[in-house]
């Protein structure tokens, strides 16, 4: 596994920076808020209330790290613009989204409204603001037209999306490129998109996600039912893409010409099947029982997906630190400790310490 030098976020860079973080109440957003607070950034959040109960935002007291403000819906352009004006951000990290494939099938119009128009609302709100220098728009590894081929996808491959979630994120890529080229680049704002793979880590309780589903089932003494054990994905611990987003923002600040699209994820050969990840998780969790099934009537999901990350490694110096086995083991240990009464915030900070120490 390649390990980059200098991947640790620079506290001297982030200290005092005004950062607008959308989606700060979500799983990745909560982790990122805690990290930015450690780095000394002044974080303003823009999000709806947490979508699950329990949730990391509440358990880790993430709200202590951001000024109190009303909830804000990305679909409300006026409310988004008002939050941007009040925050006067220098850096925007746009993570807020409807982030689930199956939820996209259930509510396609809401998914498009949030992921496409929501992204447009955020970027449009930056027009005319002289303070903002960098905007990182987080999309997904699923933005590519999936051909089910054996090659990892590169940033120049065709965008697409069979399901509404994937298509909405591909559309968000086009919206981001358009706002960069038509408006924001001339204003001095470096806009980049970040395409990351499947993330795992403690503190996720969303439905239809592999390890949260496993923890729920096994913790209740029930059988975990797996729909597509052969599906292959680029799995990473949540800290890995968050570190990449921070690195990308730092580099864009210094070199705006780096604006563009970036894949972030494990090395292509480390993509693993759902079945492999479940076996790793089960070996690290007591009383784990799993049933592997084939639901041919389930909504379509991609079978094989991997990302080529050479561009990010070369241009940004980004490469993973924790391999899949470490990521799964630390994730399951987080849940075991939290269920045993450990403080969620302390567990997150301990994982951040361990990741930074791996430099």
Secondary structure in CASP SS format (residue, H / E / C, confidence):
PFRMAT SS
TARGET T0000
AUTHOR 0000-0000-0000
METHOD secondary structure of the structure
MODEL  1
X C 1.00
X C 1.00
X C 1.00
X C 1.00
X C 1.00
X C 1.00
X C 1.00
X C 1.00
X C 1.00
X C 1.00
X H 1.00
X H 1.00
X H 1.00
X H 1.00
X C 1.00
X C 1.00
X C 1.00
X E 1.00
X E 1.00
X E 1.00
X E 1.00
X E 1.00
X C 1.00
X C 1.00
X C 1.00
X C 1.00
X H 1.00
X H 1.00
X H 1.00
X H 1.00
X H 1.00
X H 1.00
X H 1.00
X H 1.00
X H 1.00
X H 1.00
X H 1.00
X H 1.00
X H 1.00
X C 1.00
X C 1.00
X E 1.00
X E 1.00
X E 1.00
X E 1.00
X E 1.00
X C 1.00
X C 1.00
X C 1.00
X C 1.00
X C 1.00
X C 1.00
X C 1.00
X C 1.00
X C 1.00
X H 1.00
X H 1.00
X H 1.00
X H 1.00
X C 1.00
X C 1.00
X H 1.00
X H 1.00
X H 1.00
X H 1.00
X C 1.00
X C 1.00
X C 1.00
X C 1.00
X C 1.00
X C 1.00
X C 1.00
X C 1.00
X C 1.00
X C 1.00
X C 1.00
X H 1.00
X H 1.00
X H 1.00
X H 1.00
X H 1.00
X H 1.00
X H 1.00
X H 1.00
X H 1.00
X H 1.00
X H 1.00
X C 1.00
X C 1.00
X C 1.00
X E 1.00
X E 1.00
X E 1.00
X E 1.00
X C 1.00
X C 1.00
X C 1.00
X C 1.00
X C 1.00
X C 1.00
X H 1.00
X H 1.00
X H 1.00
X H 1.00
X H 1.00
X H 1.00
X C 1.00
X H 1.00
X H 1.00
X H 1.00
X H 1.00
X H 1.00
X H 1.00
X H 1.00
X H 1.00
X H 1.00
X H 1.00
X H 1.00
X H 1.00
X H 1.00
X H 1.00
X H 1.00
X H 1.00
X H 1.00
X H 1.00
X C 1.00
X C 1.00
X C 1.00
X C 1.00
X C 1.00
X C 1.00
X C 1.00
X C 1.00
X E 1.00
X E 1.00
X E 1.00
X E 1.00
X E 1.00
X C 1.00
X C 1.00
X H 1.00
X H 1.00
X H 1.00
X E 1.00
X C 1.00
X C 1.00
X C 1.00
X C 1.00
X C 1.00
X C 1.00
X C 1.00
X C 1.00
X E 1.00
X C 1.00
X C 1.00
X C 1.00
X C 1.00
X C 1.00
X E 1.00
X C 1.00
X C 1.00
X C 1.00
X C 1.00
X H 1.00
X H 1.00
X H 1.00
X H 1.00
X H 1.00
X H 1.00
X H 1.00
X H 1.00
X H 1.00
X H 1.00
X H 1.00
X H 1.00
X H 1.00
X H 1.00
X H 1.00
X H 1.00
X H 1.00
X H 1.00
X H 1.00
X H 1.00
X H 1.00
X H 1.00
X H 1.00
X H 1.00
X C 1.00
X C 1.00
X E 1.00
X E 1.00
X E 1.00
X E 1.00
X E 1.00
X E 1.00
X E 1.00
X C 1.00
X E 1.00
X E 1.00
X E 1.00
X C 1.00
X C 1.00
X C 1.00
X C 1.00
X C 1.00
X C 1.00
X C 1.00
X C 1.00
X C 1.00
X H 1.00
X H 1.00
X H 1.00
X H 1.00
X H 1.00
X H 1.00
X H 1.00
X H 1.00
X H 1.00
X H 1.00
X C 1.00
X C 1.00
X C 1.00
X E 1.00
X E 1.00
X E 1.00
X E 1.00
X C 1.00
X C 1.00
X C 1.00
X C 1.00
X C 1.00
X E 1.00
X E 1.00
X C 1.00
X E 1.00
X E 1.00
X E 1.00
X H 1.00
X H 1.00
X H 1.00
X H 1.00
X H 1.00
X H 1.00
X H 1.00
X H 1.00
X H 1.00
X H 1.00
X H 1.00
X H 1.00
X H 1.00
X H 1.00
X H 1.00
X H 1.00
X H 1.00
X C 1.00
X H 1.00
X H 1.00
X H 1.00
X C 1.00
X C 1.00
X E 1.00
X E 1.00
X E 1.00
X E 1.00
X C 1.00
X C 1.00
X C 1.00
X H 1.00
X H 1.00
X H 1.00
X C 1.00
X E 1.00
X E 1.00
X H 1.00
X H 1.00
X H 1.00
X H 1.00
X H 1.00
X H 1.00
X H 1.00
X H 1.00
X H 1.00
X H 1.00
X C 1.00
X C 1.00
X C 1.00
X C 1.00
X C 1.00
X E 1.00
X E 1.00
X E 1.00
X E 1.00
X C 1.00
X C 1.00
X C 1.00
X C 1.00
X C 1.00
X C 1.00
X C 1.00
X C 1.00
X C 1.00
X C 1.00
X C 1.00
X E 1.00
X C 1.00
X C 1.00
X E 1.00
X C 1.00
X C 1.00
X H 1.00
X H 1.00
X H 1.00
X H 1.00
X H 1.00
X H 1.00
X H 1.00
X C 1.00
X C 1.00
X C 1.00
X C 1.00
X C 1.00
X C 1.00
X C 1.00
X H 1.00
X H 1.00
X H 1.00
X H 1.00
X H 1.00
X H 1.00
X H 1.00
X H 1.00
X H 1.00
X H 1.00
X H 1.00
X H 1.00
X H 1.00
X H 1.00
X H 1.00
X H 1.00
X C 1.00
X C 1.00
X C 1.00
X C 1.00
X H 1.00
X H 1.00
X H 1.00
X H 1.00
X H 1.00
X H 1.00
X H 1.00
X H 1.00
X H 1.00
X H 1.00
X H 1.00
X H 1.00
X H 1.00
X H 1.00
X C 1.00
X C 1.00
END
